[in-house]
Amino acid sequence: MNVEEMRHRLGGDDELIADVIRLFLEDYPERRGAIEAAVQSRDFESLRREAHSLKGSSSHLAAHRVVEAAGALEHAAQTGDLAVVESHFARLAAELESLVIALRELLSGRS
């Protein structure tokens, strides 16, 4: 996550930044769960939509690694190759974990 880029995208408004981070932290567990369920059920159309949505919300945070991982998963869902989808999902899950830690630290004032 590029904090300076995120600040620029959100107009340097600390209150808005905190709100966007909080909204992401509230929403991401449901979004991640929907993505995981779509992977498990091989519902590639739902997977594509959910990955696209996560890619969009992550872009507001300048979370480039999550954006890239979600984009790769979105593309993999279009191919229908389960092995590739599972690999990209694992990468996305790891990137989300790192992002969530960084966002929580940022909110608590430790970054």
Secondary structure as the mmCIF struct_conf table of DSSP 4:
data_model
#
loop_
_struct_conf.conf_type_id
_struct_conf.id
_struct_conf.beg_label_comp_id
_struct_conf.beg_label_asym_id
_struct_conf.beg_label_seq_id
_struct_conf.end_label_comp_id
_struct_conf.end_label_asym_id
_struct_conf.end_label_seq_id
HELX_RH_AL_P HELX_RH_AL_P1 VAL A 3 ARG A 9
TURN_TY1_P TURN_TY1_P1 LEU A 10 GLY A 12
HELX_RH_AL_P HELX_RH_AL_P2 ASP A 14 SER A 41
TURN_TY1_P TURN_TY1_P2 ARG A 42 ARG A 42
HELX_RH_AL_P HELX_RH_AL_P3 PHE A 44 SER A 59
TURN_TY1_P TURN_TY1_P3 HIS A 60 ALA A 62
HELX_RH_AL_P HELX_RH_AL_P4 HIS A 64 THR A 79
TURN_TY1_P TURN_TY1_P4 GLY A 80 GLY A 80
HELX_RH_AL_P HELX_RH_AL_P5 LEU A 82 LEU A 107
TURN_TY1_P TURN_TY1_P5 SER A 108 GLY A 109
#
